Amino acid sequence: MEIFVRHATLRLPSVVVAVSIKTFSALLIAAWVIQAACLADTNIPENLADLEKIQQYFEDRFPDVPKHEFANGVYALDSVARDNWEALEEFPPYEIYIDSGETLWNQHQKQYLECFPDGPGIKHRYPRWDEQLGTVITLAYAINLCREKHNLATYDYMGETLNSLIAYMAYLSRDKIINITVPNKQALGAYLDGKRFYFSRRGQLNFACYHCHFENAGKRLRTETLGPALGQTTGWPTYRNKWGYLGPLHKRYIGCNQQVRAAPFAPQSEEYRNLEYFHTHMNNGLPINGPSVRR
Ligand code: HEC
């Protein structure tokens, strides 16, 4: 997995620097290596090859799991947890949120259609790079931008209202295939920022997302099985029994940061939007299956 971690920690240049301070020519070589590493970081096709490497990694680790099953998170790996989940899916607790989301959409349909001319079933296209704003736009962020534009009050990112609206949009996007693009170098910068986040150690426990959701995927942590990184963004928003409501992906980011005793970021902060960009890009080719229910 060195290949994934290399960009994230820039381990290669620092090692080279450490062994080569003795002579001037060695320093020149070090500078060249650092420059080469930086140039490599702006090579779009090379960097986006992560996608195949990551998907291949999980296919090799779990050869019995069909690719589309990764969209079901930990339930693709843990058969006992899966039985409980399938029972929950018989009367899904997220259904009422889809209904109220539809009402919310209809209430301001005219304004929403101006921002989203293809209608509500567009969850699979987010997050996306916005050329004009020069930032990553998640669906939640796009909805609030749209409301702002039409002089409507913006929604609380963690709240039930916005997530009901997104649940409705996700529901109409079910089975649509995720295809996130990284159109230019600036977008690639955001993507690499998100990638660095996923592979960087943080918090008092000094764990990266990678340690739990790559290295230890399928293994148990206390009472829970750790799910694979692949497929982690397909099912949002999620009704979690633990939360008792339907919450967003960034609430999970906050929870997973806190779990390793790291300070979390604000929902829809640039850090989490970039993380979602990288995190969703690795799921290209998988279907949207939100909203979902989790323990
Ligand atoms: C100490 C281990 C640990 C670390 C580190 C960790 N997580 Fe988690 N994460 C969990 C556990 C446990 C769950 C619940 C079981 C599951 O779905 O994997 C979970 C669940 C999730 C889910 C929900 C998946 C789903 O299908 O509903 C997402 C998304 C997620 N983590 C993202 C992250 C991200 C992003 C990071 C890094 C910022 C991270 N996690 C770091 C332990 C961890």
py3Dmol code that shows the C-alpha trace and the ligand (Angstrom):
import py3Dmol

protein = """\
ATOM      1  CA  MET A   1       0.000   0.000   0.000  1.00  0.00           C
ATOM      2  CA  GLU A   2       3.073   2.212  -0.097  1.00  0.00           C
ATOM      3  CA  ILE A   3       1.802   3.498  -3.390  1.00  0.00           C
ATOM      4  CA  PHE A   4      -1.272   5.094  -1.774  1.00  0.00           C
ATOM      5  CA  VAL A   5       0.523   6.460   1.235  1.00  0.00           C
ATOM      6  CA  ARG A   6       3.402   8.018  -0.679  1.00  0.00           C
ATOM      7  CA  HIS A   7       1.556  11.112  -1.906  1.00  0.00           C
ATOM      8  CA  ALA A   8      -0.181  11.514   1.393  1.00  0.00           C
ATOM      9  CA  THR A   9       2.867  11.785   3.611  1.00  0.00           C
ATOM     10  CA  LEU A  10       5.474  12.787   1.034  1.00  0.00           C
ATOM     11  CA  ARG A  11       7.625  10.157   2.658  1.00  0.00           C
ATOM     12  CA  LEU A  12       9.869   9.770  -0.374  1.00  0.00           C
ATOM     13  CA  PRO A  13      11.322  13.292  -0.481  1.00  0.00           C
ATOM     14  CA  SER A  14      11.913  13.522   3.290  1.00  0.00           C
ATOM     15  CA  VAL A  15      13.865  10.263   3.288  1.00  0.00           C
ATOM     16  CA  VAL A  16      15.949  11.468   0.390  1.00  0.00           C
ATOM     17  CA  VAL A  17      16.608  14.774   2.131  1.00  0.00           C
ATOM     18  CA  ALA A  18      17.709  13.014   5.329  1.00  0.00           C
ATOM     19  CA  VAL A  19      20.394  10.906   3.676  1.00  0.00           C
ATOM     20  CA  SER A  20      21.772  13.512   1.356  1.00  0.00           C
ATOM     21  CA  ILE A  21      22.624  16.628   3.334  1.00  0.00           C
ATOM     22  CA  LYS A  22      26.342  15.849   3.261  1.00  0.00           C
ATOM     23  CA  THR A  23      27.194  17.133  -0.173  1.00  0.00           C
ATOM     24  CA  PHE A  24      25.945  19.875  -2.386  1.00  0.00           C
ATOM     25  CA  SER A  25      25.394  17.568  -5.345  1.00  0.00           C
ATOM     26  CA  ALA A  26      23.324  15.270  -3.179  1.00  0.00           C
ATOM     27  CA  LEU A  27      21.216  18.261  -2.201  1.00  0.00           C
ATOM     28  CA  LEU A  28      20.664  18.993  -5.859  1.00  0.00           C
ATOM     29  CA  ILE A  29      19.469  15.452  -6.357  1.00  0.00           C
ATOM     30  CA  ALA A  30      17.148  15.818  -3.371  1.00  0.00           C
ATOM     31  CA  ALA A  31      15.713  18.998  -4.838  1.00  0.00           C
ATOM     32  CA  TRP A  32      15.169  17.226  -8.113  1.00  0.00           C
ATOM     33  CA  VAL A  33      13.380  14.329  -6.423  1.00  0.00           C
ATOM     34  CA  ILE A  34      11.111  16.719  -4.517  1.00  0.00           C
ATOM     35  CA  GLN A  35      10.355  18.545  -7.723  1.00  0.00           C
ATOM     36  CA  ALA A  36       9.686  15.269  -9.512  1.00  0.00           C
ATOM     37  CA  ALA A  37       7.324  14.203  -6.733  1.00  0.00           C
ATOM     38  CA  CYS A  38       5.469  17.518  -6.986  1.00  0.00           C
ATOM     39  CA  LEU A  39       5.237  17.256 -10.754  1.00  0.00           C
ATOM     40  CA  ALA A  40       3.944  13.725 -10.446  1.00  0.00           C
ATOM     41  CA  ASP A  41       1.218  15.108  -8.197  1.00  0.00           C
ATOM     42  CA  THR A  42      -0.104  17.300 -10.979  1.00  0.00           C
ATOM     43  CA  ASN A  43      -0.224  14.550 -13.567  1.00  0.00           C
ATOM     44  CA  ILE A  44      -3.959  13.950 -13.763  1.00  0.00           C
ATOM     45  CA  PRO A  45      -4.134  10.498 -15.410  1.00  0.00           C
ATOM     46  CA  GLU A  46      -1.367   9.126 -13.210  1.00  0.00           C
ATOM     47  CA  ASN A  47      -3.051  10.279 -10.042  1.00  0.00           C
ATOM     48  CA  LEU A  48      -6.472   9.100 -11.028  1.00  0.00           C
ATOM     49  CA  ALA A  49      -5.085   5.609 -11.491  1.00  0.00           C
ATOM     50  CA  ASP A  50      -5.747   5.416  -7.720  1.00  0.00           C
ATOM     51  CA  LEU A  51      -9.249   4.452  -8.668  1.00  0.00           C
ATOM     52  CA  GLU A  52      -8.249   1.160 -10.294  1.00  0.00           C
ATOM     53  CA  LYS A  53      -5.641   0.424  -7.638  1.00  0.00           C
ATOM     54  CA  ILE A  54      -8.097   0.925  -4.813  1.00  0.00           C
ATOM     55  CA  GLN A  55     -10.872  -1.100  -6.424  1.00  0.00           C
ATOM     56  CA  GLN A  56      -8.384  -3.850  -7.274  1.00  0.00           C
ATOM     57  CA  TYR A  57      -7.089  -3.837  -3.703  1.00  0.00           C
ATOM     58  CA  PHE A  58     -10.547  -4.624  -2.338  1.00  0.00           C
ATOM     59  CA  GLU A  59     -11.322  -7.156  -5.048  1.00  0.00           C
ATOM     60  CA  ASP A  60      -8.089  -8.985  -4.134  1.00  0.00           C
ATOM     61  CA  ARG A  61      -8.760  -8.751  -0.408  1.00  0.00           C
ATOM     62  CA  PHE A  62     -12.354  -9.974  -0.694  1.00  0.00           C
ATOM     63  CA  PRO A  63     -12.527 -12.111  -3.849  1.00  0.00           C
ATOM     64  CA  ASP A  64     -15.926 -13.550  -2.860  1.00  0.00           C
ATOM     65  CA  VAL A  65     -17.604 -10.145  -2.651  1.00  0.00           C
ATOM     66  CA  PRO A  66     -19.105  -9.014  -5.978  1.00  0.00           C
ATOM     67  CA  LYS A  67     -18.109  -5.445  -6.781  1.00  0.00           C
ATOM     68  CA  HIS A  68     -21.595  -3.910  -6.492  1.00  0.00           C
ATOM     69  CA  GLU A  69     -21.902  -5.401  -2.988  1.00  0.00           C
ATOM     70  CA  PHE A  70     -19.305  -2.935  -1.668  1.00  0.00           C
ATOM     71  CA  ALA A  71     -22.056  -0.330  -1.891  1.00  0.00           C
ATOM     72  CA  ASN A  72     -23.568  -2.046   1.164  1.00  0.00           C
ATOM     73  CA  GLY A  73     -20.590  -1.202   3.356  1.00  0.00           C
ATOM     74  CA  VAL A  74     -19.857  -3.478   6.243  1.00  0.00           C
ATOM     75  CA  TYR A  75     -22.903  -5.632   5.396  1.00  0.00           C
ATOM     76  CA  ALA A  76     -20.996  -6.936   2.388  1.00  0.00           C
ATOM     77  CA  LEU A  77     -18.504  -8.536   4.806  1.00  0.00           C
ATOM     78  CA  ASP A  78     -20.316  -9.385   8.055  1.00  0.00           C
ATOM     79  CA  SER A  79     -23.112 -11.917   7.570  1.00  0.00           C
ATOM     80  CA  VAL A  80     -24.559 -11.605  11.085  1.00  0.00           C
ATOM     81  CA  ALA A  81     -24.788  -7.809  10.865  1.00  0.00           C
ATOM     82  CA  ARG A  82     -26.254  -8.272   7.408  1.00  0.00           C
ATOM     83  CA  ASP A  83     -29.173 -10.364   8.697  1.00  0.00           C
ATOM     84  CA  ASN A  84     -30.110  -7.595  11.143  1.00  0.00           C
ATOM     85  CA  TRP A  85     -29.763  -4.993   8.418  1.00  0.00           C
ATOM     86  CA  GLU A  86     -31.967  -6.914   5.991  1.00  0.00           C
ATOM     87  CA  ALA A  87     -34.640  -7.135   8.688  1.00  0.00           C
ATOM     88  CA  LEU A  88     -34.453  -3.338   9.134  1.00  0.00           C
ATOM     89  CA  GLU A  89     -34.757  -2.848   5.374  1.00  0.00           C
ATOM     90  CA  GLU A  90     -38.186  -4.555   5.420  1.00  0.00           C
ATOM     91  CA  PHE A  91     -39.675  -1.458   7.085  1.00  0.00           C
ATOM     92  CA  PRO A  92     -36.990   1.101   6.337  1.00  0.00           C
ATOM     93  CA  PRO A  93     -36.888   3.945   8.871  1.00  0.00           C
ATOM     94  CA  TYR A  94     -35.788   6.385   6.134  1.00  0.00           C
ATOM     95  CA  GLU A  95     -39.021   6.107   4.167  1.00  0.00           C
ATOM     96  CA  ILE A  96     -40.845   8.942   5.927  1.00  0.00           C
ATOM     97  CA  TYR A  97     -37.886  11.221   5.185  1.00  0.00           C
ATOM     98  CA  ILE A  98     -38.165  10.505   1.459  1.00  0.00           C
ATOM     99  CA  ASP A  99     -41.817  11.551   1.597  1.00  0.00           C
ATOM    100  CA  SER A 100     -41.124  14.787   3.419  1.00  0.00           C
ATOM    101  CA  GLY A 101     -38.186  15.424   1.074  1.00  0.00           C
ATOM    102  CA  GLU A 102     -40.553  15.209  -1.879  1.00  0.00           C
ATOM    103  CA  THR A 103     -42.848  17.775  -0.259  1.00  0.00           C
ATOM    104  CA  LEU A 104     -39.854  20.056   0.311  1.00  0.00           C
ATOM    105  CA  TRP A 105     -38.748  19.735  -3.307  1.00  0.00           C
ATOM    106  CA  ASN A 106     -42.234  20.460  -4.628  1.00  0.00           C
ATOM    107  CA  GLN A 107     -42.578  23.486  -2.393  1.00  0.00           C
ATOM    108  CA  HIS A 108     -39.712  25.243  -4.208  1.00  0.00           C
ATOM    109  CA  GLN A 109     -39.632  23.200  -7.367  1.00  0.00           C
ATOM    110  CA  LYS A 110     -39.462  26.262  -9.598  1.00  0.00           C
ATOM    111  CA  GLN A 111     -36.334  27.589  -7.881  1.00  0.00           C
ATOM    112  CA  TYR A 112     -34.690  24.170  -7.642  1.00  0.00           C
ATOM    113  CA  LEU A 113     -35.254  23.452 -11.330  1.00  0.00           C
ATOM    114  CA  GLU A 114     -33.473  26.672 -12.200  1.00  0.00           C
ATOM    115  CA  CYS A 115     -30.409  25.408 -10.339  1.00  0.00           C
ATOM    116  CA  PHE A 116     -30.865  21.714 -11.199  1.00  0.00           C
ATOM    117  CA  PRO A 117     -32.476  21.603 -14.652  1.00  0.00           C
ATOM    118  CA  ASP A 118     -32.238  17.801 -14.824  1.00  0.00           C
ATOM    119  CA  GLY A 119     -34.464  17.451 -11.791  1.00  0.00           C
ATOM    120  CA  PRO A 120     -33.912  15.848  -8.410  1.00  0.00           C
ATOM    121  CA  GLY A 121     -32.301  12.517  -9.482  1.00  0.00           C
ATOM    122  CA  ILE A 122     -28.742  13.858  -9.684  1.00  0.00           C
ATOM    123  CA  LYS A 123     -27.032  12.602  -6.535  1.00  0.00           C
ATOM    124  CA  HIS A 124     -24.595  10.458  -8.557  1.00  0.00           C
ATOM    125  CA  ARG A 125     -23.035  13.606 -10.064  1.00  0.00           C
ATOM    126  CA  TYR A 126     -21.883  15.031  -6.745  1.00  0.00           C
ATOM    127  CA  PRO A 127     -19.495  16.160  -5.446  1.00  0.00           C
ATOM    128  CA  ARG A 128     -18.236  18.014  -8.489  1.00  0.00           C
ATOM    129  CA  TRP A 129     -15.610  20.623  -9.206  1.00  0.00           C
ATOM    130  CA  ASP A 130     -17.033  24.107  -9.777  1.00  0.00           C
ATOM    131  CA  GLU A 131     -14.952  26.068 -12.199  1.00  0.00           C
ATOM    132  CA  GLN A 132     -16.332  29.493 -11.300  1.00  0.00           C
ATOM    133  CA  LEU A 133     -16.194  29.133  -7.548  1.00  0.00           C
ATOM    134  CA  GLY A 134     -12.920  27.201  -7.688  1.00  0.00           C
ATOM    135  CA  THR A 135     -14.082  24.723  -5.068  1.00  0.00           C
ATOM    136  CA  VAL A 136     -15.684  21.304  -4.620  1.00  0.00           C
ATOM    137  CA  ILE A 137     -19.482  21.430  -4.512  1.00  0.00           C
ATOM    138  CA  THR A 138     -21.306  18.662  -2.690  1.00  0.00           C
ATOM    139  CA  LEU A 139     -25.046  18.244  -3.204  1.00  0.00           C
ATOM    140  CA  ALA A 140     -25.776  19.702   0.256  1.00  0.00           C
ATOM    141  CA  TYR A 141     -23.625  22.715  -0.547  1.00  0.00           C
ATOM    142  CA  ALA A 142     -25.251  23.125  -3.972  1.00  0.00           C
ATOM    143  CA  ILE A 143     -28.726  23.133  -2.420  1.00  0.00           C
ATOM    144  CA  ASN A 144     -27.785  25.871   0.012  1.00  0.00           C
ATOM    145  CA  LEU A 145     -26.143  27.905  -2.759  1.00  0.00           C
ATOM    146  CA  CYS A 146     -29.356  27.578  -4.742  1.00  0.00           C
ATOM    147  CA  ARG A 147     -31.486  28.654  -1.785  1.00  0.00           C
ATOM    148  CA  GLU A 148     -29.229  31.629  -1.172  1.00  0.00           C
ATOM    149  CA  LYS A 149     -29.532  32.644  -4.796  1.00  0.00           C
ATOM    150  CA  HIS A 150     -33.309  32.615  -4.508  1.00  0.00           C
ATOM    151  CA  ASN A 151     -33.393  34.424  -1.175  1.00  0.00           C
ATOM    152  CA  LEU A 152     -34.518  31.371   0.718  1.00  0.00           C
ATOM    153  CA  ALA A 153     -33.069  30.652   4.169  1.00  0.00           C
ATOM    154  CA  THR A 154     -30.197  28.171   4.019  1.00  0.00           C
ATOM    155  CA  TYR A 155     -30.534  24.832   5.779  1.00  0.00           C
ATOM    156  CA  ASP A 156     -28.540  23.455   8.693  1.00  0.00           C
ATOM    157  CA  TYR A 157     -26.179  20.860   7.178  1.00  0.00           C
ATOM    158  CA  MET A 158     -26.697  18.417  10.027  1.00  0.00           C
ATOM    159  CA  GLY A 159     -30.450  18.927  10.240  1.00  0.00           C
ATOM    160  CA  GLU A 160     -33.357  16.708   9.337  1.00  0.00           C
ATOM    161  CA  THR A 161     -34.855  19.078   6.750  1.00  0.00           C
ATOM    162  CA  LEU A 162     -31.907  19.284   4.360  1.00  0.00           C
ATOM    163  CA  ASN A 163     -31.193  15.590   4.762  1.00  0.00           C
ATOM    164  CA  SER A 164     -34.824  14.709   3.990  1.00  0.00           C
ATOM    165  CA  LEU A 165     -34.582  16.684   0.768  1.00  0.00           C
ATOM    166  CA  ILE A 166     -31.326  14.904  -0.100  1.00  0.00           C
ATOM    167  CA  ALA A 167     -32.897  11.541   0.830  1.00  0.00           C
ATOM    168  CA  TYR A 168     -35.585  12.196  -1.778  1.00  0.00           C
ATOM    169  CA  MET A 169     -32.962  13.177  -4.358  1.00  0.00           C
ATOM    170  CA  ALA A 170     -30.831  10.118  -3.512  1.00  0.00           C
ATOM    171  CA  TYR A 171     -33.884   7.882  -3.785  1.00  0.00           C
ATOM    172  CA  LEU A 172     -34.570   9.156  -7.302  1.00  0.00           C
ATOM    173  CA  SER A 173     -30.872   8.599  -8.118  1.00  0.00           C
ATOM    174  CA  ARG A 174     -30.858   4.964  -7.006  1.00  0.00           C
ATOM    175  CA  ASP A 175     -28.986   2.662  -9.393  1.00  0.00           C
ATOM    176  CA  LYS A 176     -27.493   5.603 -11.250  1.00  0.00           C
ATOM    177  CA  ILE A 177     -23.775   5.060 -11.598  1.00  0.00           C
ATOM    178  CA  ILE A 178     -21.333   7.337  -9.803  1.00  0.00           C
ATOM    179  CA  ASN A 179     -18.995   9.090 -12.205  1.00  0.00           C
ATOM    180  CA  ILE A 180     -16.992  11.840 -10.537  1.00  0.00           C
ATOM    181  CA  THR A 181     -14.554  13.694 -12.756  1.00  0.00           C
ATOM    182  CA  VAL A 182     -11.432  15.691 -11.971  1.00  0.00           C
ATOM    183  CA  PRO A 183     -11.380  18.100 -14.894  1.00  0.00           C
ATOM    184  CA  ASN A 184      -8.240  20.176 -14.332  1.00  0.00           C
ATOM    185  CA  LYS A 185      -5.189  20.783 -12.161  1.00  0.00           C
ATOM    186  CA  GLN A 186      -6.987  22.923  -9.624  1.00  0.00           C
ATOM    187  CA  ALA A 187      -9.577  20.176  -9.181  1.00  0.00           C
ATOM    188  CA  LEU A 188      -6.757  17.679  -8.877  1.00  0.00           C
ATOM    189  CA  GLY A 189      -5.344  19.782  -6.032  1.00  0.00           C
ATOM    190  CA  ALA A 190      -8.632  19.380  -4.149  1.00  0.00           C
ATOM    191  CA  TYR A 191      -8.696  15.658  -4.930  1.00  0.00           C
ATOM    192  CA  LEU A 192      -5.142  15.189  -3.628  1.00  0.00           C
ATOM    193  CA  ASP A 193      -6.017  17.174  -0.539  1.00  0.00           C
ATOM    194  CA  GLY A 194      -8.878  14.747   0.139  1.00  0.00           C
ATOM    195  CA  LYS A 195      -6.600  11.815  -0.537  1.00  0.00           C
ATOM    196  CA  ARG A 196      -4.016  13.143   1.896  1.00  0.00           C
ATOM    197  CA  PHE A 197      -6.784  13.408   4.487  1.00  0.00           C
ATOM    198  CA  TYR A 198      -7.749   9.760   4.024  1.00  0.00           C
ATOM    199  CA  PHE A 199      -4.181   8.531   4.408  1.00  0.00           C
ATOM    200  CA  SER A 200      -2.897  10.848   7.139  1.00  0.00           C
ATOM    201  CA  ARG A 201      -2.631   9.749  10.721  1.00  0.00           C
ATOM    202  CA  ARG A 202      -4.445  11.953  13.187  1.00  0.00           C
ATOM    203  CA  GLY A 203      -5.716  12.222  16.739  1.00  0.00           C
ATOM    204  CA  GLN A 204      -4.334  10.856  19.966  1.00  0.00           C
ATOM    205  CA  LEU A 205      -4.718   7.326  18.607  1.00  0.00           C
ATOM    206  CA  ASN A 206      -2.718   8.341  15.534  1.00  0.00           C
ATOM    207  CA  PHE A 207      -4.909   6.448  13.071  1.00  0.00           C
ATOM    208  CA  ALA A 208      -5.674   7.326   9.458  1.00  0.00           C
ATOM    209  CA  CYS A 209      -8.995   6.448   7.833  1.00  0.00           C
ATOM    210  CA  TYR A 210      -6.812   4.070   5.861  1.00  0.00           C
ATOM    211  CA  HIS A 211      -5.825   2.030   8.927  1.00  0.00           C
ATOM    212  CA  CYS A 212      -9.396   1.141   9.795  1.00  0.00           C
ATOM    213  CA  HIS A 213     -11.046   1.047   6.376  1.00  0.00           C
ATOM    214  CA  PHE A 214      -8.247  -0.488   4.252  1.00  0.00           C
ATOM    215  CA  GLU A 215      -5.793  -2.401   6.406  1.00  0.00           C
ATOM    216  CA  ASN A 216      -8.288  -3.617   8.957  1.00  0.00           C
ATOM    217  CA  ALA A 217     -11.426  -3.828   6.821  1.00  0.00           C
ATOM    218  CA  GLY A 218     -13.317  -6.987   7.698  1.00  0.00           C
ATOM    219  CA  LYS A 219     -11.721  -7.188  11.148  1.00  0.00           C
ATOM    220  CA  ARG A 220     -13.463  -6.343  14.380  1.00  0.00           C
ATOM    221  CA  LEU A 221     -13.006  -3.225  16.452  1.00  0.00           C
ATOM    222  CA  ARG A 222     -14.701  -3.798  19.807  1.00  0.00           C
ATOM    223  CA  THR A 223     -18.272  -4.792  18.895  1.00  0.00           C
ATOM    224  CA  GLU A 224     -18.156  -3.606  15.277  1.00  0.00           C
ATOM    225  CA  THR A 225     -16.745  -4.995  12.050  1.00  0.00           C
ATOM    226  CA  LEU A 226     -14.803  -2.405  10.094  1.00  0.00           C
ATOM    227  CA  GLY A 227     -16.240  -1.759   6.643  1.00  0.00           C
ATOM    228  CA  PRO A 228     -14.170  -1.305   3.468  1.00  0.00           C
ATOM    229  CA  ALA A 229     -13.349   2.194   2.189  1.00  0.00           C
ATOM    230  CA  LEU A 230     -14.779   1.186  -1.159  1.00  0.00           C
ATOM    231  CA  GLY A 231     -18.494   1.986  -1.274  1.00  0.00           C
ATOM    232  CA  GLN A 232     -18.535   4.236   1.777  1.00  0.00           C
ATOM    233  CA  THR A 233     -20.236   7.155   0.039  1.00  0.00           C
ATOM    234  CA  THR A 234     -22.994   5.456  -1.967  1.00  0.00           C
ATOM    235  CA  GLY A 235     -25.771   5.243   0.614  1.00  0.00           C
ATOM    236  CA  TRP A 236     -26.125   8.710   2.096  1.00  0.00           C
ATOM    237  CA  PRO A 237     -27.956  10.151   3.879  1.00  0.00           C
ATOM    238  CA  THR A 238     -28.202   7.358   6.419  1.00  0.00           C
ATOM    239  CA  TYR A 239     -30.656   6.628   9.176  1.00  0.00           C
ATOM    240  CA  ARG A 240     -28.447   5.448  12.004  1.00  0.00           C
ATOM    241  CA  ASN A 241     -30.065   3.783  14.985  1.00  0.00           C
ATOM    242  CA  LYS A 242     -27.364   5.321  17.133  1.00  0.00           C
ATOM    243  CA  TRP A 243     -28.273   8.825  15.937  1.00  0.00           C
ATOM    244  CA  GLY A 244     -32.013   8.225  15.894  1.00  0.00           C
ATOM    245  CA  TYR A 245     -32.388  10.274  12.737  1.00  0.00           C
ATOM    246  CA  LEU A 246     -31.286  10.541   9.146  1.00  0.00           C
ATOM    247  CA  GLY A 247     -27.888  12.230   9.035  1.00  0.00           C
ATOM    248  CA  PRO A 248     -25.256  13.227   6.484  1.00  0.00           C
ATOM    249  CA  LEU A 249     -21.903  11.731   5.501  1.00  0.00           C
ATOM    250  CA  HIS A 250     -20.067  14.597   7.169  1.00  0.00           C
ATOM    251  CA  LYS A 251     -21.602  13.602  10.488  1.00  0.00           C
ATOM    252  CA  ARG A 252     -19.876  10.242  10.018  1.00  0.00           C
ATOM    253  CA  TYR A 253     -16.620  12.023   9.189  1.00  0.00           C
ATOM    254  CA  ILE A 254     -16.944  13.928  12.451  1.00  0.00           C
ATOM    255  CA  GLY A 255     -17.677  10.697  14.360  1.00  0.00           C
ATOM    256  CA  CYS A 256     -14.746   8.828  12.821  1.00  0.00           C
ATOM    257  CA  ASN A 257     -12.421  11.765  13.570  1.00  0.00           C
ATOM    258  CA  GLN A 258     -13.611  11.866  17.171  1.00  0.00           C
ATOM    259  CA  GLN A 259     -13.201   8.125  17.504  1.00  0.00           C
ATOM    260  CA  VAL A 260      -9.415   8.569  17.211  1.00  0.00           C
ATOM    261  CA  ARG A 261      -9.638  11.690  19.442  1.00  0.00           C
ATOM    262  CA  ALA A 262      -8.872  14.106  16.620  1.00  0.00           C
ATOM    263  CA  ALA A 263     -10.539  17.515  16.408  1.00  0.00           C
ATOM    264  CA  PRO A 264     -13.272  17.254  13.766  1.00  0.00           C
ATOM    265  CA  PHE A 265     -13.932  19.839  11.051  1.00  0.00           C
ATOM    266  CA  ALA A 266     -17.205  21.636  10.419  1.00  0.00           C
ATOM    267  CA  PRO A 267     -19.711  19.924   8.129  1.00  0.00           C
ATOM    268  CA  GLN A 268     -19.194  21.198   4.575  1.00  0.00           C
ATOM    269  CA  SER A 269     -15.815  22.700   5.479  1.00  0.00           C
ATOM    270  CA  GLU A 270     -13.354  22.706   2.613  1.00  0.00           C
ATOM    271  CA  GLU A 271     -11.489  19.818   4.287  1.00  0.00           C
ATOM    272  CA  TYR A 272     -14.543  17.562   4.354  1.00  0.00           C
ATOM    273  CA  ARG A 273     -15.701  18.573   0.871  1.00  0.00           C
ATOM    274  CA  ASN A 274     -12.292  17.672  -0.539  1.00  0.00           C
ATOM    275  CA  LEU A 275     -12.347  14.432   1.439  1.00  0.00           C
ATOM    276  CA  GLU A 276     -15.770  13.616   0.000  1.00  0.00           C
ATOM    277  CA  TYR A 277     -14.446  14.362  -3.494  1.00  0.00           C
ATOM    278  CA  PHE A 278     -11.614  11.833  -3.235  1.00  0.00           C
ATOM    279  CA  HIS A 279     -13.766   9.412  -1.254  1.00  0.00           C
ATOM    280  CA  THR A 280     -16.573   9.441  -3.845  1.00  0.00           C
ATOM    281  CA  HIS A 281     -14.230   9.325  -6.826  1.00  0.00           C
ATOM    282  CA  MET A 282     -12.936   5.946  -5.620  1.00  0.00           C
ATOM    283  CA  ASN A 283     -16.535   4.671  -5.969  1.00  0.00           C
ATOM    284  CA  ASN A 284     -16.833   5.510  -9.654  1.00  0.00           C
ATOM    285  CA  GLY A 285     -18.729   2.696 -11.333  1.00  0.00           C
ATOM    286  CA  LEU A 286     -20.773   1.839  -8.222  1.00  0.00           C
ATOM    287  CA  PRO A 287     -24.499   2.653  -8.037  1.00  0.00           C
ATOM    288  CA  ILE A 288     -26.121   5.157  -5.685  1.00  0.00           C
ATOM    289  CA  ASN A 289     -28.174   3.216  -3.128  1.00  0.00           C
ATOM    290  CA  GLY A 290     -29.150   5.884  -0.636  1.00  0.00           C
ATOM    291  CA  PRO A 291     -30.828   6.641   1.577  1.00  0.00           C
ATOM    292  CA  SER A 292     -29.760   3.749   3.774  1.00  0.00           C
ATOM    293  CA  VAL A 293     -30.047   2.409   7.277  1.00  0.00           C
ATOM    294  CA  ARG A 294     -27.153   1.577   9.572  1.00  0.00           C
ATOM    295  CA  ARG A 295     -26.677   0.408  13.114  1.00  0.00           C
TER     296      ARG A 295
END
"""
ligand_1 = """\
43
HEC
C -10.443 3.547 14.645
C -11.046 3.061 13.428
C -11.676 4.047 12.478
C -11.028 5.091 11.845
C -9.605 5.566 12.026
C -12.005 5.635 10.940
N -13.184 4.960 11.015
Fe -14.775 5.201 9.811
N -15.778 3.744 10.812
C -15.271 3.006 11.868
C -16.282 2.051 12.324
C -16.117 1.067 13.468
C -17.400 2.239 11.500
C -18.730 1.449 11.540
C -18.583 0.171 10.753
C -18.420 0.459 9.290
O -19.418 0.786 8.621
O -17.271 0.398 8.805
C -17.043 3.289 10.555
C -17.886 3.746 9.545
C -17.554 4.705 8.629
C -18.435 5.149 7.563
C -19.834 4.658 7.300
C -19.866 3.600 6.242
C -21.254 3.152 5.923
O -21.379 2.282 5.033
O -22.213 3.617 6.502
C -17.758 6.101 6.871
C -18.256 6.877 5.670
C -16.451 6.243 7.489
N -16.360 5.381 8.552
C -15.471 7.116 7.060
C -14.257 7.299 7.712
C -13.298 8.311 7.316
C -13.438 9.262 6.169
C -12.268 8.209 8.198
C -11.046 9.095 8.303
C -11.330 10.495 8.576
C -12.567 7.122 9.101
N -13.785 6.604 8.786
C -11.741 6.701 10.104
C -14.003 3.107 12.384
C -13.024 3.989 11.970
"""
view = py3Dmol.view(width=600, height=400)
view.addModel(protein, "pdb")
view.setStyle({"model": 0}, {"cartoon": {"style": "trace"}})
view.addModel(ligand_1, "xyz")
view.setStyle({"model": 1}, {"stick": {}})
view.zoomTo()
view.show()
